[in-house]
Amino acid sequence: MTHAFYILTAYTLTTLTILSLIAWNWMDGRARRRELAELEASGLRRRSTAAPGGTPSP
């Protein structure tokens, strides 16, 4: 095993790990936004959103 092989392997594994984490976060974010859209479509609202014709709840 050469020194260059070790360095190349380490950089490759690090790059794959970082790209995997980025992809996972991106896909999870999309899933959470989809879930929020479904909840809001079913009538549930966020507490920080003003009620129609009313004041926002604390």
mmCIF file as Biopython writes it, N, C-alpha, C and O atoms, coordinates in Angstrom:
data_model
#
loop_
_atom_site.group_PDB
_atom_site.id
_atom_site.type_symbol
_atom_site.label_atom_id
_atom_site.label_alt_id
_atom_site.label_comp_id
_atom_site.label_asym_id
_atom_site.label_entity_id
_atom_site.label_seq_id
_atom_site.pdbx_PDB_ins_code
_atom_site.Cartn_x
_atom_site.Cartn_y
_atom_site.Cartn_z
_atom_site.occupancy
_atom_site.B_iso_or_equiv
_atom_site.auth_seq_id
_atom_site.auth_asym_id
_atom_site.pdbx_PDB_model_num
ATOM 1   N N  . MET A ? 1  ? 0.863   -1.169 0.000  1.0 0.0 1  A 1 
ATOM 2   C CA . MET A ? 1  ? 0.000   0.000  0.000  1.0 0.0 1  A 1 
ATOM 3   C C  . MET A ? 1  ? 0.915   1.238  0.000  1.0 0.0 1  A 1 
ATOM 4   O O  . MET A ? 1  ? 1.811   1.376  0.833  1.0 0.0 1  A 1 
ATOM 5   N N  . THR A ? 2  ? 0.660   2.104  -0.938 1.0 0.0 2  A 1 
ATOM 6   C CA . THR A ? 2  ? 1.473   3.312  -1.029 1.0 0.0 2  A 1 
ATOM 7   C C  . THR A ? 2  ? 0.815   4.439  -0.252 1.0 0.0 2  A 1 
ATOM 8   O O  . THR A ? 2  ? -0.357  4.377  0.119  1.0 0.0 2  A 1 
ATOM 9   N N  . HIS A ? 3  ? 1.599   5.450  -0.026 1.0 0.0 3  A 1 
ATOM 10  C CA . HIS A ? 3  ? 1.093   6.620  0.679  1.0 0.0 3  A 1 
ATOM 11  C C  . HIS A ? 3  ? -0.013  7.302  -0.137 1.0 0.0 3  A 1 
ATOM 12  O O  . HIS A ? 3  ? -1.020  7.732  0.426  1.0 0.0 3  A 1 
ATOM 13  N N  . ALA A ? 4  ? 0.166   7.401  -1.431 1.0 0.0 4  A 1 
ATOM 14  C CA . ALA A ? 4  ? -0.826  8.041  -2.302 1.0 0.0 4  A 1 
ATOM 15  C C  . ALA A ? 4  ? -2.150  7.272  -2.276 1.0 0.0 4  A 1 
ATOM 16  O O  . ALA A ? 4  ? -3.217  7.887  -2.275 1.0 0.0 4  A 1 
ATOM 17  N N  . PHE A ? 5  ? -2.098  5.951  -2.254 1.0 0.0 5  A 1 
ATOM 18  C CA . PHE A ? 5  ? -3.316  5.144  -2.192 1.0 0.0 5  A 1 
ATOM 19  C C  . PHE A ? 5  ? -4.084  5.427  -0.897 1.0 0.0 5  A 1 
ATOM 20  O O  . PHE A ? 5  ? -5.308  5.550  -0.914 1.0 0.0 5  A 1 
ATOM 21  N N  . TYR A ? 6  ? -3.379  5.528  0.202  1.0 0.0 6  A 1 
ATOM 22  C CA . TYR A ? 6  ? -4.008  5.814  1.494  1.0 0.0 6  A 1 
ATOM 23  C C  . TYR A ? 6  ? -4.692  7.181  1.458  1.0 0.0 6  A 1 
ATOM 24  O O  . TYR A ? 6  ? -5.839  7.320  1.881  1.0 0.0 6  A 1 
ATOM 25  N N  . ILE A ? 7  ? -3.980  8.185  0.951  1.0 0.0 7  A 1 
ATOM 26  C CA . ILE A ? 7  ? -4.538  9.540  0.888  1.0 0.0 7  A 1 
ATOM 27  C C  . ILE A ? 7  ? -5.757  9.570  -0.034 1.0 0.0 7  A 1 
ATOM 28  O O  . ILE A ? 7  ? -6.780  10.159 0.313  1.0 0.0 7  A 1 
ATOM 29  N N  . LEU A ? 8  ? -5.654  8.943  -1.197 1.0 0.0 8  A 1 
ATOM 30  C CA . LEU A ? 8  ? -6.774  8.914  -2.142 1.0 0.0 8  A 1 
ATOM 31  C C  . LEU A ? 8  ? -7.992  8.212  -1.535 1.0 0.0 8  A 1 
ATOM 32  O O  . LEU A ? 8  ? -9.121  8.674  -1.700 1.0 0.0 8  A 1 
ATOM 33  N N  . THR A ? 9  ? -7.767  7.113  -0.843 1.0 0.0 9  A 1 
ATOM 34  C CA . THR A ? 9  ? -8.865  6.394  -0.190 1.0 0.0 9  A 1 
ATOM 35  C C  . THR A ? 9  ? -9.522  7.245  0.893  1.0 0.0 9  A 1 
ATOM 36  O O  . THR A ? 9  ? -10.748 7.281  0.999  1.0 0.0 9  A 1 
ATOM 37  N N  . ALA A ? 10 ? -8.721  7.918  1.686  1.0 0.0 10 A 1 
ATOM 38  C CA . ALA A ? 10 ? -9.260  8.761  2.759  1.0 0.0 10 A 1 
ATOM 39  C C  . ALA A ? 10 ? -10.090 9.907  2.184  1.0 0.0 10 A 1 
ATOM 40  O O  . ALA A ? 10 ? -11.185 10.184 2.673  1.0 0.0 10 A 1 
ATOM 41  N N  . TYR A ? 11 ? -9.577  10.570 1.152  1.0 0.0 11 A 1 
ATOM 42  C CA . TYR A ? 11 ? -10.322 11.666 0.538  1.0 0.0 11 A 1 
ATOM 43  C C  . TYR A ? 11 ? -11.596 11.165 -0.133 1.0 0.0 11 A 1 
ATOM 44  O O  . TYR A ? 11 ? -12.626 11.837 -0.073 1.0 0.0 11 A 1 
ATOM 45  N N  . THR A ? 12 ? -11.546 10.011 -0.762 1.0 0.0 12 A 1 
ATOM 46  C CA . THR A ? 12 ? -12.726 9.459  -1.415 1.0 0.0 12 A 1 
ATOM 47  C C  . THR A ? 12 ? -13.813 9.118  -0.399 1.0 0.0 12 A 1 
ATOM 48  O O  . THR A ? 12 ? -14.980 9.453  -0.600 1.0 0.0 12 A 1 
ATOM 49  N N  . LEU A ? 13 ? -13.437 8.462  0.675  1.0 0.0 13 A 1 
ATOM 50  C CA . LEU A ? 13 ? -14.422 8.119  1.709  1.0 0.0 13 A 1 
ATOM 51  C C  . LEU A ? 13 ? -15.002 9.368  2.369  1.0 0.0 13 A 1 
ATOM 52  O O  . LEU A ? 13 ? -16.196 9.419  2.662  1.0 0.0 13 A 1 
ATOM 53  N N  . THR A ? 14 ? -14.172 10.358 2.599  1.0 0.0 14 A 1 
ATOM 54  C CA . THR A ? 14 ? -14.651 11.608 3.192  1.0 0.0 14 A 1 
ATOM 55  C C  . THR A ? 14 ? -15.632 12.299 2.255  1.0 0.0 14 A 1 
ATOM 56  O O  . THR A ? 14 ? -16.677 12.781 2.692  1.0 0.0 14 A 1 
ATOM 57  N N  . THR A ? 15 ? -15.300 12.349 0.974  1.0 0.0 15 A 1 
ATOM 58  C CA . THR A ? 15 ? -16.184 12.980 -0.007 1.0 0.0 15 A 1 
ATOM 59  C C  . THR A ? 15 ? -17.514 12.243 -0.097 1.0 0.0 15 A 1 
ATOM 60  O O  . THR A ? 15 ? -18.570 12.874 -0.131 1.0 0.0 15 A 1 
ATOM 61  N N  . LEU A ? 16 ? -17.473 10.934 -0.133 1.0 0.0 16 A 1 
ATOM 62  C CA . LEU A ? 16 ? -18.715 10.151 -0.188 1.0 0.0 16 A 1 
ATOM 63  C C  . LEU A ? 16 ? -19.571 10.359 1.057  1.0 0.0 16 A 1 
ATOM 64  O O  . LEU A ? 16 ? -20.795 10.456 0.965  1.0 0.0 16 A 1 
ATOM 65  N N  . THR A ? 17 ? -18.934 10.426 2.208  1.0 0.0 17 A 1 
ATOM 66  C CA . THR A ? 17 ? -19.667 10.643 3.453  1.0 0.0 17 A 1 
ATOM 67  C C  . THR A ? 17 ? -20.347 12.010 3.453  1.0 0.0 17 A 1 
ATOM 68  O O  . THR A ? 17 ? -21.519 12.121 3.812  1.0 0.0 17 A 1 
ATOM 69  N N  . ILE A ? 18 ? -19.627 13.033 3.059  1.0 0.0 18 A 1 
ATOM 70  C CA . ILE A ? 18 ? -20.193 14.384 3.041  1.0 0.0 18 A 1 
ATOM 71  C C  . ILE A ? 18 ? -21.322 14.480 2.022  1.0 0.0 18 A 1 
ATOM 72  O O  . ILE A ? 18 ? -22.368 15.059 2.318  1.0 0.0 18 A 1 
ATOM 73  N N  . LEU A ? 19 ? -21.132 13.924 0.831  1.0 0.0 19 A 1 
ATOM 74  C CA . LEU A ? 19 ? -22.196 13.942 -0.178 1.0 0.0 19 A 1 
ATOM 75  C C  . LEU A ? 19 ? -23.420 13.165 0.278  1.0 0.0 19 A 1 
ATOM 76  O O  . LEU A ? 19 ? -24.550 13.558 -0.014 1.0 0.0 19 A 1 
ATOM 77  N N  . SER A ? 20 ? -23.205 12.065 0.990  1.0 0.0 20 A 1 
ATOM 78  C CA . SER A ? 20 ? -24.334 11.296 1.527  1.0 0.0 20 A 1 
ATOM 79  C C  . SER A ? 20 ? -25.116 12.103 2.551  1.0 0.0 20 A 1 
ATOM 80  O O  . SER A ? 20 ? -26.346 12.079 2.551  1.0 0.0 20 A 1 
ATOM 81  N N  . LEU A ? 21 ? -24.418 12.815 3.422  1.0 0.0 21 A 1 
ATOM 82  C CA . LEU A ? 21 ? -25.092 13.649 4.421  1.0 0.0 21 A 1 
ATOM 83  C C  . LEU A ? 21 ? -25.868 14.789 3.770  1.0 0.0 21 A 1 
ATOM 84  O O  . LEU A ? 21 ? -26.982 15.106 4.188  1.0 0.0 21 A 1 
ATOM 85  N N  . ILE A ? 22 ? -25.287 15.397 2.758  1.0 0.0 22 A 1 
ATOM 86  C CA . ILE A ? 22 ? -25.986 16.476 2.038  1.0 0.0 22 A 1 
ATOM 87  C C  . ILE A ? 22 ? -27.247 15.936 1.380  1.0 0.0 22 A 1 
ATOM 88  O O  . ILE A ? 22 ? -28.307 16.555 1.476  1.0 0.0 22 A 1 
ATOM 89  N N  . ALA A ? 23 ? -27.147 14.791 0.712  1.0 0.0 23 A 1 
ATOM 90  C CA . ALA A ? 23 ? -28.311 14.191 0.056  1.0 0.0 23 A 1 
ATOM 91  C C  . ALA A ? 23 ? -29.385 13.810 1.067  1.0 0.0 23 A 1 
ATOM 92  O O  . ALA A ? 23 ? -30.572 14.024 0.821  1.0 0.0 23 A 1 
ATOM 93  N N  . TRP A ? 24 ? -28.981 13.255 2.187  1.0 0.0 24 A 1 
ATOM 94  C CA . TRP A ? 24 ? -29.936 12.858 3.218  1.0 0.0 24 A 1 
ATOM 95  C C  . TRP A ? 24 ? -30.683 14.074 3.758  1.0 0.0 24 A 1 
ATOM 96  O O  . TRP A ? 24 ? -31.905 14.034 3.902  1.0 0.0 24 A 1 
ATOM 97  N N  . ASN A ? 25 ? -29.961 15.154 4.059  1.0 0.0 25 A 1 
ATOM 98  C CA . ASN A ? 25 ? -30.602 16.376 4.554  1.0 0.0 25 A 1 
ATOM 99  C C  . ASN A ? 25 ? -31.553 16.960 3.521  1.0 0.0 25 A 1 
ATOM 100 O O  . ASN A ? 25 ? -32.645 17.409 3.870  1.0 0.0 25 A 1 
ATOM 101 N N  . TRP A ? 26 ? -31.156 16.959 2.267  1.0 0.0 26 A 1 
ATOM 102 C CA . TRP A ? 26 ? -31.993 17.505 1.211  1.0 0.0 26 A 1 
ATOM 103 C C  . TRP A ? 26 ? -33.289 16.691 1.075  1.0 0.0 26 A 1 
ATOM 104 O O  . TRP A ? 26 ? -34.377 17.262 0.994  1.0 0.0 26 A 1 
ATOM 105 N N  . MET A ? 27 ? -33.168 15.363 1.050  1.0 0.0 27 A 1 
ATOM 106 C CA . MET A ? 27 ? -34.353 14.517 0.920  1.0 0.0 27 A 1 
ATOM 107 C C  . MET A ? 27 ? -35.250 14.611 2.156  1.0 0.0 27 A 1 
ATOM 108 O O  . MET A ? 27 ? -36.474 14.607 2.027  1.0 0.0 27 A 1 
ATOM 109 N N  . ASP A ? 28 ? -34.662 14.696 3.341  1.0 0.0 28 A 1 
ATOM 110 C CA . ASP A ? 28 ? -35.450 14.809 4.561  1.0 0.0 28 A 1 
ATOM 111 C C  . ASP A ? 28 ? -36.188 16.149 4.597  1.0 0.0 28 A 1 
ATOM 112 O O  . ASP A ? 28 ? -37.340 16.211 5.026  1.0 0.0 28 A 1 
ATOM 113 N N  . GLY A ? 29 ? -35.535 17.209 4.153  1.0 0.0 29 A 1 
ATOM 114 C CA . GLY A ? 29 ? -36.182 18.518 4.102  1.0 0.0 29 A 1 
ATOM 115 C C  . GLY A ? 29 ? -37.386 18.512 3.174  1.0 0.0 29 A 1 
ATOM 116 O O  . GLY A ? 29 ? -38.433 19.075 3.494  1.0 0.0 29 A 1 
ATOM 117 N N  . ARG A ? 30 ? -37.227 17.871 2.024  1.0 0.0 30 A 1 
ATOM 118 C CA . ARG A ? 30 ? -38.352 17.763 1.087  1.0 0.0 30 A 1 
ATOM 119 C C  . ARG A ? 30 ? -39.509 16.979 1.710  1.0 0.0 30 A 1 
ATOM 120 O O  . ARG A ? 30 ? -40.673 17.342 1.536  1.0 0.0 30 A 1 
ATOM 121 N N  . ALA A ? 31 ? -39.190 15.911 2.432  1.0 0.0 31 A 1 
ATOM 122 C CA . ALA A ? 31 ? -40.231 15.097 3.072  1.0 0.0 31 A 1 
ATOM 123 C C  . ALA A ? 31 ? -40.964 15.899 4.145  1.0 0.0 31 A 1 
ATOM 124 O O  . ALA A ? 31 ? -42.187 15.816 4.258  1.0 0.0 31 A 1 
ATOM 125 N N  . ARG A ? 32 ? -40.216 16.677 4.932  1.0 0.0 32 A 1 
ATOM 126 C CA . ARG A ? 32 ? -40.854 17.482 5.982  1.0 0.0 32 A 1 
ATOM 127 C C  . ARG A ? 32 ? -41.754 18.549 5.375  1.0 0.0 32 A 1 
ATOM 128 O O  . ARG A ? 32 ? -42.849 18.786 5.885  1.0 0.0 32 A 1 
ATOM 129 N N  . ARG A ? 33 ? -41.313 19.206 4.286  1.0 0.0 33 A 1 
ATOM 130 C CA . ARG A ? 33 ? -42.158 20.216 3.629  1.0 0.0 33 A 1 
ATOM 131 C C  . ARG A ? 33 ? -43.420 19.583 3.062  1.0 0.0 33 A 1 
ATOM 132 O O  . ARG A ? 33 ? -44.497 20.176 3.115  1.0 0.0 33 A 1 
ATOM 133 N N  . ARG A ? 34 ? -43.285 18.369 2.517  1.0 0.0 34 A 1 
ATOM 134 C CA . ARG A ? 34 ? -44.454 17.657 1.996  1.0 0.0 34 A 1 
ATOM 135 C C  . ARG A ? 34 ? -45.426 17.338 3.128  1.0 0.0 34 A 1 
ATOM 136 O O  . ARG A ? 34 ? -46.636 17.497 2.968  1.0 0.0 34 A 1 
ATOM 137 N N  . GLU A ? 35 ? -44.904 16.886 4.274  1.0 0.0 35 A 1 
ATOM 138 C CA . GLU A ? 35 ? -45.770 16.587 5.417  1.0 0.0 35 A 1 
ATOM 139 C C  . GLU A ? 35 ? -46.477 17.844 5.918  1.0 0.0 35 A 1 
ATOM 140 O O  . GLU A ? 35 ? -47.664 17.799 6.241  1.0 0.0 35 A 1 
ATOM 141 N N  . LEU A ? 36 ? -45.756 18.965 5.985  1.0 0.0 36 A 1 
ATOM 142 C CA . LEU A ? 36 ? -46.382 20.216 6.408  1.0 0.0 36 A 1 
ATOM 143 C C  . LEU A ? 36 ? -47.482 20.634 5.442  1.0 0.0 36 A 1 
ATOM 144 O O  . LEU A ? 36 ? -48.545 21.086 5.868  1.0 0.0 36 A 1 
ATOM 145 N N  . ALA A ? 37 ? -47.234 20.487 4.151  1.0 0.0 37 A 1 
ATOM 146 C CA . ALA A ? 37 ? -48.250 20.844 3.159  1.0 0.0 37 A 1 
ATOM 147 C C  . ALA A ? 37 ? -49.492 19.975 3.324  1.0 0.0 37 A 1 
ATOM 148 O O  . ALA A ? 37 ? -50.613 20.473 3.217  1.0 0.0 37 A 1 
ATOM 149 N N  . GLU A ? 38 ? -49.306 18.680 3.583  1.0 0.0 38 A 1 
ATOM 150 C CA . GLU A ? 38 ? -50.447 17.787 3.790  1.0 0.0 38 A 1 
ATOM 151 C C  . GLU A ? 38 ? -51.231 18.174 5.043  1.0 0.0 38 A 1 
ATOM 152 O O  . GLU A ? 38 ? -52.462 18.171 5.035  1.0 0.0 38 A 1 
ATOM 153 N N  . LEU A ? 39 ? -50.518 18.505 6.117  1.0 0.0 39 A 1 
ATOM 154 C CA . LEU A ? 39 ? -51.201 18.909 7.351  1.0 0.0 39 A 1 
ATOM 155 C C  . LEU A ? 39 ? -51.968 20.214 7.151  1.0 0.0 39 A 1 
ATOM 156 O O  . LEU A ? 39 ? -53.104 20.347 7.607  1.0 0.0 39 A 1 
ATOM 157 N N  . GLU A ? 40 ? -51.351 21.171 6.472  1.0 0.0 40 A 1 
ATOM 158 C CA . GLU A ? 40 ? -52.031 22.436 6.238  1.0 0.0 40 A 1 
ATOM 159 C C  . GLU A ? 40 ? -53.225 22.248 5.307  1.0 0.0 40 A 1 
ATOM 160 O O  . GLU A ? 40 ? -54.245 22.918 5.475  1.0 0.0 40 A 1 
ATOM 161 N N  . ALA A ? 41 ? -53.116 21.350 4.331  1.0 0.0 41 A 1 
ATOM 162 C CA . ALA A ? 41 ? -54.237 21.074 3.425  1.0 0.0 41 A 1 
ATOM 163 C C  . ALA A ? 41 ? -55.394 20.405 4.159  1.0 0.0 41 A 1 
ATOM 164 O O  . ALA A ? 41 ? -56.551 20.558 3.769  1.0 0.0 41 A 1 
ATOM 165 N N  . SER A ? 42 ? -55.079 19.657 5.229  1.0 0.0 42 A 1 
ATOM 166 C CA . SER A ? 42 ? -56.136 18.994 5.983  1.0 0.0 42 A 1 
ATOM 167 C C  . SER A ? 42 ? -56.786 19.908 7.011  1.0 0.0 42 A 1 
ATOM 168 O O  . SER A ? 42 ? -57.720 19.501 7.702  1.0 0.0 42 A 1 
ATOM 169 N N  . GLY A ? 43 ? -56.297 21.143 7.118  1.0 0.0 43 A 1 
ATOM 170 C CA . GLY A ? 43 ? -56.937 22.098 8.010  1.0 0.0 43 A 1 
ATOM 171 C C  . GLY A ? 43 ? -56.116 22.478 9.213  1.0 0.0 43 A 1 
ATOM 172 O O  . GLY A ? 43 ? -56.472 23.427 9.910  1.0 0.0 43 A 1 
ATOM 173 N N  . LEU A ? 44 ? -55.041 21.787 9.488  1.0 0.0 44 A 1 
ATOM 174 C CA . LEU A ? 44 ? -54.196 22.148 10.614 1.0 0.0 44 A 1 
ATOM 175 C C  . LEU A ? 44 ? -53.341 23.345 10.244 1.0 0.0 44 A 1 
ATOM 176 O O  . LEU A ? 44 ? -52.837 23.423 9.123  1.0 0.0 44 A 1 
ATOM 177 N N  . ARG A ? 45 ? -53.174 24.262 11.156 1.0 0.0 45 A 1 
ATOM 178 C CA . ARG A ? 45 ? -52.377 25.452 10.910 1.0 0.0 45 A 1 
ATOM 179 C C  . ARG A ? 45 ? -51.274 25.554 11.945 1.0 0.0 45 A 1 
ATOM 180 O O  . ARG A ? 45 ? -51.377 24.996 13.038 1.0 0.0 45 A 1 
ATOM 181 N N  . ARG A ? 46 ? -50.226 26.265 11.594 1.0 0.0 46 A 1 
ATOM 182 C CA . ARG A ? 46 ? -49.149 26.517 12.536 1.0 0.0 46 A 1 
ATOM 183 C C  . ARG A ? 46 ? -49.604 27.549 13.546 1.0 0.0 46 A 1 
ATOM 184 O O  . ARG A ? 46 ? -50.385 28.443 13.219 1.0 0.0 46 A 1 
ATOM 185 N N  . ARG A ? 47 ? -49.125 27.434 14.762 1.0 0.0 47 A 1 
ATOM 186 C CA . ARG A ? 47 ? -49.520 28.394 15.801 1.0 0.0 47 A 1 
ATOM 187 C C  . ARG A ? 47 ? -49.016 29.791 15.494 1.0 0.0 47 A 1 
ATOM 188 O O  . ARG A ? 47 ? -49.623 30.770 15.925 1.0 0.0 47 A 1 
ATOM 189 N N  . SER A ? 48 ? -47.917 29.906 14.757 1.0 0.0 48 A 1 
ATOM 190 C CA . SER A ? 48 ? -47.356 31.208 14.461 1.0 0.0 48 A 1 
ATOM 191 C C  . SER A ? 48 ? -48.118 31.924 13.340 1.0 0.0 48 A 1 
ATOM 192 O O  . SER A ? 48 ? -47.876 33.103 13.084 1.0 0.0 48 A 1 
ATOM 193 N N  . THR A ? 49 ? -49.022 31.228 12.682 1.0 0.0 49 A 1 
ATOM 194 C CA . THR A ? 49 ? -49.802 31.816 11.599 1.0 0.0 49 A 1 
ATOM 195 C C  . THR A ? 49 ? -51.072 32.431 12.165 1.0 0.0 49 A 1 
ATOM 196 O O  . THR A ? 49 ? -51.729 31.833 13.018 1.0 0.0 49 A 1 
ATOM 197 N N  . ALA A ? 50 ? -51.418 33.617 11.695 1.0 0.0 50 A 1 
ATOM 198 C CA . ALA A ? 50 ? -52.628 34.284 12.162 1.0 0.0 50 A 1 
ATOM 199 C C  . ALA A ? 50 ? -53.856 33.503 11.713 1.0 0.0 50 A 1 
ATOM 200 O O  . ALA A ? 50 ? -53.911 33.002 10.590 1.0 0.0 50 A 1 
ATOM 201 N N  . ALA A ? 51 ? -54.823 33.408 12.588 1.0 0.0 51 A 1 
ATOM 202 C CA . ALA A ? 51 ? -56.077 32.768 12.241 1.0 0.0 51 A 1 
ATOM 203 C C  . ALA A ? 51 ? -56.844 33.685 11.299 1.0 0.0 51 A 1 
ATOM 204 O O  . ALA A ? 51 ? -56.716 34.905 11.401 1.0 0.0 51 A 1 
ATOM 205 N N  . PRO A ? 52 ? -57.638 33.133 10.386 1.0 0.0 52 A 1 
ATOM 206 C CA . PRO A ? 52 ? -58.396 33.979 9.471  1.0 0.0 52 A 1 
ATOM 207 C C  . PRO A ? 52 ? -59.336 34.913 10.240 1.0 0.0 52 A 1 
ATOM 208 O O  . PRO A ? 52 ? -60.188 34.452 11.000 1.0 0.0 52 A 1 
ATOM 209 N N  . GLY A ? 53 ? -59.180 36.216 10.043 1.0 0.0 53 A 1 
ATOM 210 C CA . GLY A ? 53 ? -60.024 37.196 10.699 1.0 0.0 53 A 1 
ATOM 211 C C  . GLY A ? 53 ? -59.724 37.416 12.161 1.0 0.0 53 A 1 
ATOM 212 O O  . GLY A ? 53 ? -60.490 38.092 12.848 1.0 0.0 53 A 1 
ATOM 213 N N  . GLY A ? 54 ? -58.631 36.866 12.658 1.0 0.0 54 A 1 
ATOM 214 C CA . GLY A ? 54 ? -58.305 37.011 14.072 1.0 0.0 54 A 1 
ATOM 215 C C  . GLY A ? 54 ? -56.888 37.476 14.280 1.0 0.0 54 A 1 
ATOM 216 O O  . GLY A ? 54 ? -56.196 37.869 13.341 1.0 0.0 54 A 1 
ATOM 217 N N  . THR A ? 55 ? -56.476 37.424 15.503 1.0 0.0 55 A 1 
ATOM 218 C CA . THR A ? 55 ? -55.103 37.811 15.824 1.0 0.0 55 A 1 
ATOM 219 C C  . THR A ? 55 ? -54.242 36.553 15.931 1.0 0.0 55 A 1 
ATOM 220 O O  . THR A ? 55 ? -54.745 35.468 16.224 1.0 0.0 55 A 1 
ATOM 221 N N  . PRO A ? 56 ? -52.968 36.708 15.696 1.0 0.0 56 A 1 
ATOM 222 C CA . PRO A ? 56 ? -52.114 35.515 15.831 1.0 0.0 56 A 1 
ATOM 223 C C  . PRO A ? 56 ? -52.077 35.024 17.268 1.0 0.0 56 A 1 
ATOM 224 O O  . PRO A ? 56 ? -52.075 35.814 18.212 1.0 0.0 56 A 1 
ATOM 225 N N  . SER A ? 57 ? -52.048 33.738 17.413 1.0 0.0 57 A 1 
ATOM 226 C CA . SER A ? 57 ? -51.975 33.180 18.760 1.0 0.0 57 A 1 
ATOM 227 C C  . SER A ? 57 ? -50.551 33.297 19.279 1.0 0.0 57 A 1 
ATOM 228 O O  . SER A ? 57 ? -49.606 33.277 18.490 1.0 0.0 57 A 1 
ATOM 229 N N  . PRO A ? 58 ? -50.377 33.421 20.606 1.0 0.0 58 A 1 
ATOM 230 C CA . PRO A ? 58 ? -49.036 33.622 21.170 1.0 0.0 58 A 1 
ATOM 231 C C  . PRO A ? 58 ? -48.122 32.448 21.035 1.0 0.0 58 A 1 
ATOM 232 O O  . PRO A ? 58 ? -46.973 32.506 21.473 1.0 0.0 58 A 1 
#
